[in-house]
């Protein structure tokens, strides 16, 4: 198993997270939602673990561009999942599945702990 960082290549936060991992020599695989799609099983796990409210990026451009009816229809994990599969850029980024099995959402270098406590 390897660390996998999920996101969108053009996202500034994802770029910072990838640079942070590279600076520390953390080997990882990058999964680009736009090129590789959203893995439905992973999305289900993220929604269970973090809650749909945290996985949906309501501060991003994609969310703000959605009409009010579409935004208002997102009221639970099932409706969030449908929206995120159709609009991958509305997923909060980055999502990381670490080699030790932990998952994190968002990038906060002060809170990220490398496997082995580095």
C-alpha positions in Angstrom: 0.0 0.0 0.0 1.2 3.5 -0.7 0.0 7.0 0.3 -2.5 8.4 -2.2 -3.4 12.0 -2.5 -6.7 12.8 -4.2 -7.5 16.1 -5.7 -7.3 18.3 -8.8 -3.9 19.1 -10.3 -4.7 22.8 -10.9 -5.8 23.3 -7.2 -3.4 25.6 -5.3 -4.0 23.7 -2.1 -3.3 20.4 -3.8 -0.1 21.8 -5.2 1.0 22.9 -1.7 0.2 19.5 -0.3 2.1 17.7 -3.1 5.1 19.9 -2.5 4.9 19.3 1.2 5.0 15.5 0.7 7.8 15.8 -1.9 9.9 18.0 0.4 9.7 15.3 3.1 10.4 12.5 0.6 7.0 10.9 1.0 6.4 8.6 -1.9 2.8 8.9 -3.0 0.4 8.4 -5.9 -1.6 11.3 -7.1 -5.2 10.6 -8.2 -6.6 13.5 -10.2 -10.4 13.6 -10.0 -10.6 15.3 -13.4 -8.5 12.7 -15.2 -9.0 9.6 -13.2 -12.6 10.2 -12.0 -14.0 9.9 -8.5 -13.7 6.4 -7.0 -17.2 5.7 -5.8 -16.1 3.3 -3.0 -13.6 5.9 -1.7 -16.2 8.6 -1.8 -18.6 6.5 0.2 -15.8 5.9 2.8 -15.0 9.6 3.0 -18.6 10.5 3.5 -18.9 8.0 6.3 -15.7 9.0 8.0 -15.8 12.8 7.6 -19.5 13.4 7.1 -21.0 14.9 4.0 -20.9 18.5 5.4 -17.1 18.3 5.5 -16.5 16.5 2.2 -18.6 19.0 0.2 -16.5 22.1 -0.5 -19.0 24.9 -0.1 -16.3 27.6 -0.2 -15.1 26.7 -3.7 -15.9 28.1 -7.1 -17.7 25.0 -8.3 -20.2 25.1 -5.4 -20.8 28.8 -5.8 -21.5 28.3 -9.5 -24.3 25.8 -8.8 -27.8 27.1 -8.9 -29.7 27.5 -5.6 -31.9 24.5 -6.2 -29.0 22.2 -6.8 -27.2 23.4 -3.7 -30.4 23.1 -1.6 -30.9 19.5 -2.8 -27.7 18.5 -0.9 -29.1 17.5 2.4 -27.6 14.2 3.3 -24.8 11.8 2.4 -26.7 10.2 -0.6 -27.5 13.6 -2.2 -24.0 14.8 -1.5 -22.6 11.7 -3.1 -24.7 12.2 -6.3 -23.5 15.8 -6.5 -19.9 15.0 -6.0 -19.8 12.2 -8.5 -21.2 14.7 -11.1 -19.1 17.6 -9.9 -15.7 16.3 -8.6 -14.4 19.8 -8.2 -16.9 20.3 -5.4 -15.0 17.8 -3.2 -12.9 19.4 -0.5 -9.2 18.9 -1.3 -6.8 17.2 -0.8 -8.0 13.9 0.5 -5.1 11.7 1.6 -5.1 8.1 2.3 -1.9 7.5 4.2 0.2 4.3 4.0 -0.7 3.6 7.6 -4.4 3.6 6.9 -5.3 7.1 8.2 -7.3 9.5 6.1 -7.1 13.3 6.2 -9.1 15.9 4.4 -7.8 19.4 3.6 -4.2 20.6 4.0 -3.0 21.9 7.3 0.8 21.3 7.6 0.6 21.8 11.3 -1.8 18.9 11.7 -0.3 16.5 9.1 1.8 13.8 10.8 3.8 11.5 8.6 3.6 7.7 9.2 6.1 6.9 11.8 5.7 10.2 13.5 8.0 12.3 11.3 
